[in-house]
């Protein structure tokens, strides 16, 4: 019986030591992302409706701010814009059109402590307000994204998103701000 208690005490000691070793400092991180994308929402809407447009368009652009407040969670704000000049539409509308997509997002980061300092994949859920001037449509919509941050150094990096935004595929430059460190259990 005595050996059993010694084994339990030794096991608890090893576990508490290993638990203490697992604690790492988590730095709150803020990101600013600016970029462009491909396959904009206006173009997708034209493909879905079958309308034949004479397109002169600028690629969709976007900007976002993200705050990583937990090891696996971040909150952010997103703004996307797309502009195109239209002619020869089925409704006879000739003139410029634009779409605006703006809203909040929450990302779940797959790597908890950023074990790979240069690679940070995530899954995102967003709630957007969108507005299409030509189609006089606007409203709120949930959206899903998958993406990753790729860090070049401590402050700069790149970002790639696949999902609904100003475009289906977005490539961004990012700048990282680091804040205070917290201990994680």
PyMOL commands that place a pseudoatom at each C-alpha (Angstrom):
pseudoatom trace, name=CA, resn=UNK, resi=1, chain=A, elem=C, hetatm=0, pos=[0.000, 0.000, 0.000]
pseudoatom trace, name=CA, resn=UNK, resi=2, chain=A, elem=C, hetatm=0, pos=[2.860, 2.318, 0.830]
pseudoatom trace, name=CA, resn=UNK, resi=3, chain=A, elem=C, hetatm=0, pos=[4.386, 1.773, -2.638]
pseudoatom trace, name=CA, resn=UNK, resi=4, chain=A, elem=C, hetatm=0, pos=[1.046, 2.664, -4.205]
pseudoatom trace, name=CA, resn=UNK, resi=5, chain=A, elem=C, hetatm=0, pos=[0.985, 6.071, -2.414]
pseudoatom trace, name=CA, resn=UNK, resi=6, chain=A, elem=C, hetatm=0, pos=[4.604, 6.740, -3.378]
pseudoatom trace, name=CA, resn=UNK, resi=7, chain=A, elem=C, hetatm=0, pos=[3.774, 5.975, -7.026]
pseudoatom trace, name=CA, resn=UNK, resi=8, chain=A, elem=C, hetatm=0, pos=[0.709, 8.282, -6.904]
pseudoatom trace, name=CA, resn=UNK, resi=9, chain=A, elem=C, hetatm=0, pos=[2.699, 11.119, -5.298]
pseudoatom trace, name=CA, resn=UNK, resi=10, chain=A, elem=C, hetatm=0, pos=[5.485, 10.686, -7.860]
pseudoatom trace, name=CA, resn=UNK, resi=11, chain=A, elem=C, hetatm=0, pos=[2.936, 10.656, -10.681]
pseudoatom trace, name=CA, resn=UNK, resi=12, chain=A, elem=C, hetatm=0, pos=[1.233, 13.831, -9.385]
pseudoatom trace, name=CA, resn=UNK, resi=13, chain=A, elem=C, hetatm=0, pos=[4.616, 15.522, -9.019]
pseudoatom trace, name=CA, resn=UNK, resi=14, chain=A, elem=C, hetatm=0, pos=[5.573, 14.681, -12.598]
pseudoatom trace, name=CA, resn=UNK, resi=15, chain=A, elem=C, hetatm=0, pos=[2.174, 15.852, -13.870]
pseudoatom trace, name=CA, resn=UNK, resi=16, chain=A, elem=C, hetatm=0, pos=[2.363, 19.172, -12.011]
pseudoatom trace, name=CA, resn=UNK, resi=17, chain=A, elem=C, hetatm=0, pos=[5.896, 19.742, -13.304]
pseudoatom trace, name=CA, resn=UNK, resi=18, chain=A, elem=C, hetatm=0, pos=[4.873, 18.984, -16.889]
pseudoatom trace, name=CA, resn=UNK, resi=19, chain=A, elem=C, hetatm=0, pos=[1.789, 21.210, -16.530]
pseudoatom trace, name=CA, resn=UNK, resi=20, chain=A, elem=C, hetatm=0, pos=[4.039, 24.055, -15.368]
pseudoatom trace, name=CA, resn=UNK, resi=21, chain=A, elem=C, hetatm=0, pos=[6.226, 23.517, -18.419]
pseudoatom trace, name=CA, resn=UNK, resi=22, chain=A, elem=C, hetatm=0, pos=[3.185, 23.781, -20.733]
pseudoatom trace, name=CA, resn=UNK, resi=23, chain=A, elem=C, hetatm=0, pos=[2.345, 27.319, -19.632]
pseudoatom trace, name=CA, resn=UNK, resi=24, chain=A, elem=C, hetatm=0, pos=[3.449, 29.764, -22.271]
pseudoatom trace, name=CA, resn=UNK, resi=25, chain=A, elem=C, hetatm=0, pos=[3.062, 33.472, -22.627]
pseudoatom trace, name=CA, resn=UNK, resi=26, chain=A, elem=C, hetatm=0, pos=[0.371, 34.436, -25.105]
pseudoatom trace, name=CA, resn=UNK, resi=27, chain=A, elem=C, hetatm=0, pos=[0.767, 37.797, -26.758]
pseudoatom trace, name=CA, resn=UNK, resi=28, chain=A, elem=C, hetatm=0, pos=[-2.375, 39.566, -27.881]
pseudoatom trace, name=CA, resn=UNK, resi=29, chain=A, elem=C, hetatm=0, pos=[-1.928, 40.327, -31.550]
pseudoatom trace, name=CA, resn=UNK, resi=30, chain=A, elem=C, hetatm=0, pos=[-3.629, 42.881, -33.787]
pseudoatom trace, name=CA, resn=UNK, resi=31, chain=A, elem=C, hetatm=0, pos=[-3.423, 42.616, -37.562]
pseudoatom trace, name=CA, resn=UNK, resi=32, chain=A, elem=C, hetatm=0, pos=[-4.108, 45.128, -40.304]
pseudoatom trace, name=CA, resn=UNK, resi=33, chain=A, elem=C, hetatm=0, pos=[-4.688, 43.514, -43.712]
pseudoatom trace, name=CA, resn=UNK, resi=34, chain=A, elem=C, hetatm=0, pos=[-4.965, 45.250, -47.091]
pseudoatom trace, name=CA, resn=UNK, resi=35, chain=A, elem=C, hetatm=0, pos=[-5.309, 43.431, -50.378]
pseudoatom trace, name=CA, resn=UNK, resi=36, chain=A, elem=C, hetatm=0, pos=[-7.184, 42.448, -53.466]
pseudoatom trace, name=CA, resn=UNK, resi=37, chain=A, elem=C, hetatm=0, pos=[-8.975, 39.423, -54.814]
pseudoatom trace, name=CA, resn=UNK, resi=38, chain=A, elem=C, hetatm=0, pos=[-10.303, 37.521, -57.757]
pseudoatom trace, name=CA, resn=UNK, resi=39, chain=A, elem=C, hetatm=0, pos=[-13.819, 36.541, -58.764]
pseudoatom trace, name=CA, resn=UNK, resi=40, chain=A, elem=C, hetatm=0, pos=[-15.692, 39.470, -57.272]
pseudoatom trace, name=CA, resn=UNK, resi=41, chain=A, elem=C, hetatm=0, pos=[-19.277, 39.292, -56.118]
pseudoatom trace, name=CA, resn=UNK, resi=42, chain=A, elem=C, hetatm=0, pos=[-20.560, 41.429, -58.991]
pseudoatom trace, name=CA, resn=UNK, resi=43, chain=A, elem=C, hetatm=0, pos=[-19.005, 39.076, -61.511]
pseudoatom trace, name=CA, resn=UNK, resi=44, chain=A, elem=C, hetatm=0, pos=[-20.433, 36.017, -59.734]
pseudoatom trace, name=CA, resn=UNK, resi=45, chain=A, elem=C, hetatm=0, pos=[-23.888, 37.585, -59.747]
pseudoatom trace, name=CA, resn=UNK, resi=46, chain=A, elem=C, hetatm=0, pos=[-23.596, 38.200, -63.495]
pseudoatom trace, name=CA, resn=UNK, resi=47, chain=A, elem=C, hetatm=0, pos=[-22.612, 34.577, -64.101]
pseudoatom trace, name=CA, resn=UNK, resi=48, chain=A, elem=C, hetatm=0, pos=[-25.517, 33.299, -61.991]
pseudoatom trace, name=CA, resn=UNK, resi=49, chain=A, elem=C, hetatm=0, pos=[-28.116, 35.520, -63.697]
pseudoatom trace, name=CA, resn=UNK, resi=50, chain=A, elem=C, hetatm=0, pos=[-26.867, 34.805, -67.228]
pseudoatom trace, name=CA, resn=UNK, resi=51, chain=A, elem=C, hetatm=0, pos=[-26.816, 38.509, -68.123]
pseudoatom trace, name=CA, resn=UNK, resi=52, chain=A, elem=C, hetatm=0, pos=[-24.283, 39.547, -70.743]
pseudoatom trace, name=CA, resn=UNK, resi=53, chain=A, elem=C, hetatm=0, pos=[-22.333, 42.548, -69.518]
pseudoatom trace, name=CA, resn=UNK, resi=54, chain=A, elem=C, hetatm=0, pos=[-19.645, 44.513, -71.230]
pseudoatom trace, name=CA, resn=UNK, resi=55, chain=A, elem=C, hetatm=0, pos=[-17.273, 44.634, -68.264]
pseudoatom trace, name=CA, resn=UNK, resi=56, chain=A, elem=C, hetatm=0, pos=[-14.607, 47.134, -67.438]
pseudoatom trace, name=CA, resn=UNK, resi=57, chain=A, elem=C, hetatm=0, pos=[-13.860, 46.352, -63.824]
pseudoatom trace, name=CA, resn=UNK, resi=58, chain=A, elem=C, hetatm=0, pos=[-11.292, 46.988, -61.162]
pseudoatom trace, name=CA, resn=UNK, resi=59, chain=A, elem=C, hetatm=0, pos=[-10.377, 43.984, -59.032]
pseudoatom trace, name=CA, resn=UNK, resi=60, chain=A, elem=C, hetatm=0, pos=[-12.128, 43.881, -55.659]
pseudoatom trace, name=CA, resn=UNK, resi=61, chain=A, elem=C, hetatm=0, pos=[-10.139, 45.489, -52.834]
pseudoatom trace, name=CA, resn=UNK, resi=62, chain=A, elem=C, hetatm=0, pos=[-10.451, 44.879, -49.108]
pseudoatom trace, name=CA, resn=UNK, resi=63, chain=A, elem=C, hetatm=0, pos=[-9.113, 46.024, -45.762]
pseudoatom trace, name=CA, resn=UNK, resi=64, chain=A, elem=C, hetatm=0, pos=[-9.568, 44.459, -42.359]
pseudoatom trace, name=CA, resn=UNK, resi=65, chain=A, elem=C, hetatm=0, pos=[-8.538, 44.777, -38.755]
pseudoatom trace, name=CA, resn=UNK, resi=66, chain=A, elem=C, hetatm=0, pos=[-8.256, 41.698, -36.551]
pseudoatom trace, name=CA, resn=UNK, resi=67, chain=A, elem=C, hetatm=0, pos=[-7.579, 41.340, -32.815]
pseudoatom trace, name=CA, resn=UNK, resi=68, chain=A, elem=C, hetatm=0, pos=[-6.451, 37.958, -31.516]
pseudoatom trace, name=CA, resn=UNK, resi=69, chain=A, elem=C, hetatm=0, pos=[-7.548, 38.038, -27.888]
pseudoatom trace, name=CA, resn=UNK, resi=70, chain=A, elem=C, hetatm=0, pos=[-7.289, 34.304, -27.073]
pseudoatom trace, name=CA, resn=UNK, resi=71, chain=A, elem=C, hetatm=0, pos=[-4.843, 31.671, -28.295]
pseudoatom trace, name=CA, resn=UNK, resi=72, chain=A, elem=C, hetatm=0, pos=[-7.415, 30.310, -30.748]
pseudoatom trace, name=CA, resn=UNK, resi=73, chain=A, elem=C, hetatm=0, pos=[-9.898, 33.173, -31.215]
pseudoatom trace, name=CA, resn=UNK, resi=74, chain=A, elem=C, hetatm=0, pos=[-9.808, 36.524, -32.954]
pseudoatom trace, name=CA, resn=UNK, resi=75, chain=A, elem=C, hetatm=0, pos=[-12.414, 39.184, -33.720]
pseudoatom trace, name=CA, resn=UNK, resi=76, chain=A, elem=C, hetatm=0, pos=[-12.252, 41.543, -36.643]
pseudoatom trace, name=CA, resn=UNK, resi=77, chain=A, elem=C, hetatm=0, pos=[-13.846, 44.134, -38.886]
pseudoatom trace, name=CA, resn=UNK, resi=78, chain=A, elem=C, hetatm=0, pos=[-13.871, 43.786, -42.687]
pseudoatom trace, name=CA, resn=UNK, resi=79, chain=A, elem=C, hetatm=0, pos=[-14.526, 46.223, -45.541]
pseudoatom trace, name=CA, resn=UNK, resi=80, chain=A, elem=C, hetatm=0, pos=[-14.532, 45.229, -49.211]
pseudoatom trace, name=CA, resn=UNK, resi=81, chain=A, elem=C, hetatm=0, pos=[-15.277, 47.233, -52.351]
pseudoatom trace, name=CA, resn=UNK, resi=82, chain=A, elem=C, hetatm=0, pos=[-15.682, 46.391, -56.038]
pseudoatom trace, name=CA, resn=UNK, resi=83, chain=A, elem=C, hetatm=0, pos=[-16.265, 48.824, -58.915]
pseudoatom trace, name=CA, resn=UNK, resi=84, chain=A, elem=C, hetatm=0, pos=[-17.196, 48.152, -62.524]
pseudoatom trace, name=CA, resn=UNK, resi=85, chain=A, elem=C, hetatm=0, pos=[-18.388, 50.097, -65.523]
pseudoatom trace, name=CA, resn=UNK, resi=86, chain=A, elem=C, hetatm=0, pos=[-21.311, 48.374, -67.234]
pseudoatom trace, name=CA, resn=UNK, resi=87, chain=A, elem=C, hetatm=0, pos=[-22.838, 48.573, -70.689]
pseudoatom trace, name=CA, resn=UNK, resi=88, chain=A, elem=C, hetatm=0, pos=[-25.368, 46.533, -72.635]
pseudoatom trace, name=CA, resn=UNK, resi=89, chain=A, elem=C, hetatm=0, pos=[-27.107, 44.844, -69.732]
pseudoatom trace, name=CA, resn=UNK, resi=90, chain=A, elem=C, hetatm=0, pos=[-30.389, 43.024, -70.184]
pseudoatom trace, name=CA, resn=UNK, resi=91, chain=A, elem=C, hetatm=0, pos=[-32.224, 45.760, -68.276]
pseudoatom trace, name=CA, resn=UNK, resi=92, chain=A, elem=C, hetatm=0, pos=[-30.656, 48.493, -70.429]
pseudoatom trace, name=CA, resn=UNK, resi=93, chain=A, elem=C, hetatm=0, pos=[-28.709, 50.015, -67.557]
pseudoatom trace, name=CA, resn=UNK, resi=94, chain=A, elem=C, hetatm=0, pos=[-25.539, 51.725, -68.694]
pseudoatom trace, name=CA, resn=UNK, resi=95, chain=A, elem=C, hetatm=0, pos=[-23.302, 53.212, -66.083]
pseudoatom trace, name=CA, resn=UNK, resi=96, chain=A, elem=C, hetatm=0, pos=[-21.050, 52.429, -63.165]
pseudoatom trace, name=CA, resn=UNK, resi=97, chain=A, elem=C, hetatm=0, pos=[-21.877, 49.949, -60.477]
pseudoatom trace, name=CA, resn=UNK, resi=98, chain=A, elem=C, hetatm=0, pos=[-20.242, 49.055, -57.216]
pseudoatom trace, name=CA, resn=UNK, resi=99, chain=A, elem=C, hetatm=0, pos=[-20.651, 46.604, -54.387]
pseudoatom trace, name=CA, resn=UNK, resi=100, chain=A, elem=C, hetatm=0, pos=[-19.778, 47.123, -50.759]
pseudoatom trace, name=CA, resn=UNK, resi=101, chain=A, elem=C, hetatm=0, pos=[-19.306, 44.327, -48.253]
pseudoatom trace, name=CA, resn=UNK, resi=102, chain=A, elem=C, hetatm=0, pos=[-18.669, 45.220, -44.619]
pseudoatom trace, name=CA, resn=UNK, resi=103, chain=A, elem=C, hetatm=0, pos=[-19.062, 43.430, -41.326]
pseudoatom trace, name=CA, resn=UNK, resi=104, chain=A, elem=C, hetatm=0, pos=[-17.598, 41.614, -38.355]
pseudoatom trace, name=CA, resn=UNK, resi=105, chain=A, elem=C, hetatm=0, pos=[-15.871, 38.264, -38.270]
pseudoatom trace, name=CA, resn=UNK, resi=106, chain=A, elem=C, hetatm=0, pos=[-14.624, 35.708, -35.766]
pseudoatom trace, name=CA, resn=UNK, resi=107, chain=A, elem=C, hetatm=0, pos=[-11.766, 33.370, -36.637]
pseudoatom trace, name=CA, resn=UNK, resi=108, chain=A, elem=C, hetatm=0, pos=[-10.875, 30.068, -34.983]
pseudoatom trace, name=CA, resn=UNK, resi=109, chain=A, elem=C, hetatm=0, pos=[-7.099, 29.560, -35.244]
pseudoatom trace, name=CA, resn=UNK, resi=110, chain=A, elem=C, hetatm=0, pos=[-6.186, 25.917, -35.712]
pseudoatom trace, name=CA, resn=UNK, resi=111, chain=A, elem=C, hetatm=0, pos=[-2.720, 26.142, -34.136]
pseudoatom trace, name=CA, resn=UNK, resi=112, chain=A, elem=C, hetatm=0, pos=[-3.269, 27.155, -30.516]
pseudoatom trace, name=CA, resn=UNK, resi=113, chain=A, elem=C, hetatm=0, pos=[0.046, 28.722, -29.544]
pseudoatom trace, name=CA, resn=UNK, resi=114, chain=A, elem=C, hetatm=0, pos=[1.310, 29.569, -33.005]
pseudoatom trace, name=CA, resn=UNK, resi=115, chain=A, elem=C, hetatm=0, pos=[3.719, 26.651, -32.817]
pseudoatom trace, name=CA, resn=UNK, resi=116, chain=A, elem=C, hetatm=0, pos=[4.821, 27.399, -36.339]
pseudoatom trace, name=CA, resn=UNK, resi=117, chain=A, elem=C, hetatm=0, pos=[5.650, 31.085, -36.125]
pseudoatom trace, name=CA, resn=UNK, resi=118, chain=A, elem=C, hetatm=0, pos=[5.334, 31.625, -39.883]
pseudoatom trace, name=CA, resn=UNK, resi=119, chain=A, elem=C, hetatm=0, pos=[2.081, 29.696, -40.516]
pseudoatom trace, name=CA, resn=UNK, resi=120, chain=A, elem=C, hetatm=0, pos=[-1.271, 30.485, -38.849]
pseudoatom trace, name=CA, resn=UNK, resi=121, chain=A, elem=C, hetatm=0, pos=[-4.297, 28.747, -40.476]
pseudoatom trace, name=CA, resn=UNK, resi=122, chain=A, elem=C, hetatm=0, pos=[-7.859, 29.554, -39.397]
pseudoatom trace, name=CA, resn=UNK, resi=123, chain=A, elem=C, hetatm=0, pos=[-11.570, 29.009, -40.045]
pseudoatom trace, name=CA, resn=UNK, resi=124, chain=A, elem=C, hetatm=0, pos=[-13.817, 32.059, -39.990]
pseudoatom trace, name=CA, resn=UNK, resi=125, chain=A, elem=C, hetatm=0, pos=[-17.458, 32.964, -39.513]
pseudoatom trace, name=CA, resn=UNK, resi=126, chain=A, elem=C, hetatm=0, pos=[-18.550, 36.434, -40.620]
pseudoatom trace, name=CA, resn=UNK, resi=127, chain=A, elem=C, hetatm=0, pos=[-21.728, 38.453, -40.531]
pseudoatom trace, name=CA, resn=UNK, resi=128, chain=A, elem=C, hetatm=0, pos=[-21.757, 40.928, -43.415]
pseudoatom trace, name=CA, resn=UNK, resi=129, chain=A, elem=C, hetatm=0, pos=[-23.846, 43.768, -44.710]
pseudoatom trace, name=CA, resn=UNK, resi=130, chain=A, elem=C, hetatm=0, pos=[-23.722, 43.888, -48.502]
pseudoatom trace, name=CA, resn=UNK, resi=131, chain=A, elem=C, hetatm=0, pos=[-24.981, 46.402, -51.029]
pseudoatom trace, name=CA, resn=UNK, resi=132, chain=A, elem=C, hetatm=0, pos=[-25.249, 46.067, -54.834]
pseudoatom trace, name=CA, resn=UNK, resi=133, chain=A, elem=C, hetatm=0, pos=[-26.208, 49.374, -56.442]
pseudoatom trace, name=CA, resn=UNK, resi=134, chain=A, elem=C, hetatm=0, pos=[-27.246, 48.056, -59.875]
pseudoatom trace, name=CA, resn=UNK, resi=135, chain=A, elem=C, hetatm=0, pos=[-29.427, 45.273, -58.555]
pseudoatom trace, name=CA, resn=UNK, resi=136, chain=A, elem=C, hetatm=0, pos=[-30.766, 47.449, -55.703]
pseudoatom trace, name=CA, resn=UNK, resi=137, chain=A, elem=C, hetatm=0, pos=[-30.083, 44.582, -53.336]
pseudoatom trace, name=CA, resn=UNK, resi=138, chain=A, elem=C, hetatm=0, pos=[-28.723, 44.894, -49.854]
pseudoatom trace, name=CA, resn=UNK, resi=139, chain=A, elem=C, hetatm=0, pos=[-28.995, 43.030, -46.610]
pseudoatom trace, name=CA, resn=UNK, resi=140, chain=A, elem=C, hetatm=0, pos=[-27.232, 40.999, -43.983]
pseudoatom trace, name=CA, resn=UNK, resi=141, chain=A, elem=C, hetatm=0, pos=[-25.734, 37.585, -44.580]
pseudoatom trace, name=CA, resn=UNK, resi=142, chain=A, elem=C, hetatm=0, pos=[-23.542, 35.077, -42.720]
pseudoatom trace, name=CA, resn=UNK, resi=143, chain=A, elem=C, hetatm=0, pos=[-20.435, 33.858, -44.514]
pseudoatom trace, name=CA, resn=UNK, resi=144, chain=A, elem=C, hetatm=0, pos=[-17.732, 31.253, -43.992]
pseudoatom trace, name=CA, resn=UNK, resi=145, chain=A, elem=C, hetatm=0, pos=[-14.030, 31.565, -44.734]
pseudoatom trace, name=CA, resn=UNK, resi=146, chain=A, elem=C, hetatm=0, pos=[-10.884, 29.536, -44.533]
pseudoatom trace, name=CA, resn=UNK, resi=147, chain=A, elem=C, hetatm=0, pos=[-7.515, 31.196, -44.618]
pseudoatom trace, name=CA, resn=UNK, resi=148, chain=A, elem=C, hetatm=0, pos=[-4.019, 31.497, -43.287]
pseudoatom trace, name=CA, resn=UNK, resi=149, chain=A, elem=C, hetatm=0, pos=[-1.554, 34.146, -42.227]
pseudoatom trace, name=CA, resn=UNK, resi=150, chain=A, elem=C, hetatm=0, pos=[2.007, 33.643, -43.469]
pseudoatom trace, name=CA, resn=UNK, resi=151, chain=A, elem=C, hetatm=0, pos=[4.555, 35.677, -41.506]
pseudoatom trace, name=CA, resn=UNK, resi=152, chain=A, elem=C, hetatm=0, pos=[7.729, 36.827, -43.248]
pseudoatom trace, name=CA, resn=UNK, resi=153, chain=A, elem=C, hetatm=0, pos=[9.196, 38.335, -40.072]
pseudoatom trace, name=CA, resn=UNK, resi=154, chain=A, elem=C, hetatm=0, pos=[7.960, 39.600, -36.670]
pseudoatom trace, name=CA, resn=UNK, resi=155, chain=A, elem=C, hetatm=0, pos=[5.863, 42.435, -38.136]
pseudoatom trace, name=CA, resn=UNK, resi=156, chain=A, elem=C, hetatm=0, pos=[5.081, 41.723, -41.800]
pseudoatom trace, name=CA, resn=UNK, resi=157, chain=A, elem=C, hetatm=0, pos=[3.372, 38.909, -43.636]
pseudoatom trace, name=CA, resn=UNK, resi=158, chain=A, elem=C, hetatm=0, pos=[0.833, 37.807, -46.184]
pseudoatom trace, name=CA, resn=UNK, resi=159, chain=A, elem=C, hetatm=0, pos=[-2.688, 36.482, -45.864]
pseudoatom trace, name=CA, resn=UNK, resi=160, chain=A, elem=C, hetatm=0, pos=[-4.881, 34.334, -48.072]
pseudoatom trace, name=CA, resn=UNK, resi=161, chain=A, elem=C, hetatm=0, pos=[-8.659, 33.857, -47.672]
pseudoatom trace, name=CA, resn=UNK, resi=162, chain=A, elem=C, hetatm=0, pos=[-11.048, 31.612, -49.533]
pseudoatom trace, name=CA, resn=UNK, resi=163, chain=A, elem=C, hetatm=0, pos=[-14.728, 32.333, -48.951]
pseudoatom trace, name=CA, resn=UNK, resi=164, chain=A, elem=C, hetatm=0, pos=[-17.264, 35.112, -49.145]
pseudoatom trace, name=CA, resn=UNK, resi=165, chain=A, elem=C, hetatm=0, pos=[-15.986, 38.689, -48.956]
pseudoatom trace, name=CA, resn=UNK, resi=166, chain=A, elem=C, hetatm=0, pos=[-15.428, 41.241, -51.689]
pseudoatom trace, name=CA, resn=UNK, resi=167, chain=A, elem=C, hetatm=0, pos=[-13.966, 38.312, -53.660]
pseudoatom trace, name=CA, resn=UNK, resi=168, chain=A, elem=C, hetatm=0, pos=[-13.884, 34.538, -53.334]
pseudoatom trace, name=CA, resn=UNK, resi=169, chain=A, elem=C, hetatm=0, pos=[-10.075, 34.415, -53.236]
pseudoatom trace, name=CA, resn=UNK, resi=170, chain=A, elem=C, hetatm=0, pos=[-8.266, 37.275, -51.507]
pseudoatom trace, name=CA, resn=UNK, resi=171, chain=A, elem=C, hetatm=0, pos=[-4.558, 37.913, -51.114]
pseudoatom trace, name=CA, resn=UNK, resi=172, chain=A, elem=C, hetatm=0, pos=[-3.508, 40.502, -48.540]
pseudoatom trace, name=CA, resn=UNK, resi=173, chain=A, elem=C, hetatm=0, pos=[-0.424, 42.085, -47.054]
pseudoatom trace, name=CA, resn=UNK, resi=174, chain=A, elem=C, hetatm=0, pos=[-0.548, 42.209, -43.273]
pseudoatom trace, name=CA, resn=UNK, resi=175, chain=A, elem=C, hetatm=0, pos=[1.125, 44.142, -40.491]
pseudoatom trace, name=CA, resn=UNK, resi=176, chain=A, elem=C, hetatm=0, pos=[1.205, 42.719, -36.945]
pseudoatom trace, name=CA, resn=UNK, resi=177, chain=A, elem=C, hetatm=0, pos=[1.076, 44.624, -33.643]
pseudoatom trace, name=CA, resn=UNK, resi=178, chain=A, elem=C, hetatm=0, pos=[1.919, 42.705, -30.449]
pseudoatom trace, name=CA, resn=UNK, resi=179, chain=A, elem=C, hetatm=0, pos=[0.478, 43.611, -27.078]
pseudoatom trace, name=CA, resn=UNK, resi=180, chain=A, elem=C, hetatm=0, pos=[0.970, 42.420, -23.501]
pseudoatom trace, name=CA, resn=UNK, resi=181, chain=A, elem=C, hetatm=0, pos=[1.666, 38.773, -22.716]
pseudoatom trace, name=CA, resn=UNK, resi=182, chain=A, elem=C, hetatm=0, pos=[-0.662, 36.637, -20.591]
pseudoatom trace, name=CA, resn=UNK, resi=183, chain=A, elem=C, hetatm=0, pos=[0.052, 33.243, -19.039]
pseudoatom trace, name=CA, resn=UNK, resi=184, chain=A, elem=C, hetatm=0, pos=[-1.995, 30.401, -20.476]
pseudoatom trace, name=CA, resn=UNK, resi=185, chain=A, elem=C, hetatm=0, pos=[-3.097, 27.322, -18.586]
for i in range(1, 185): cmd.bond("trace and resi %d" % i, "trace and resi %d" % (i + 1))
show_as sticks, trace
zoom trace
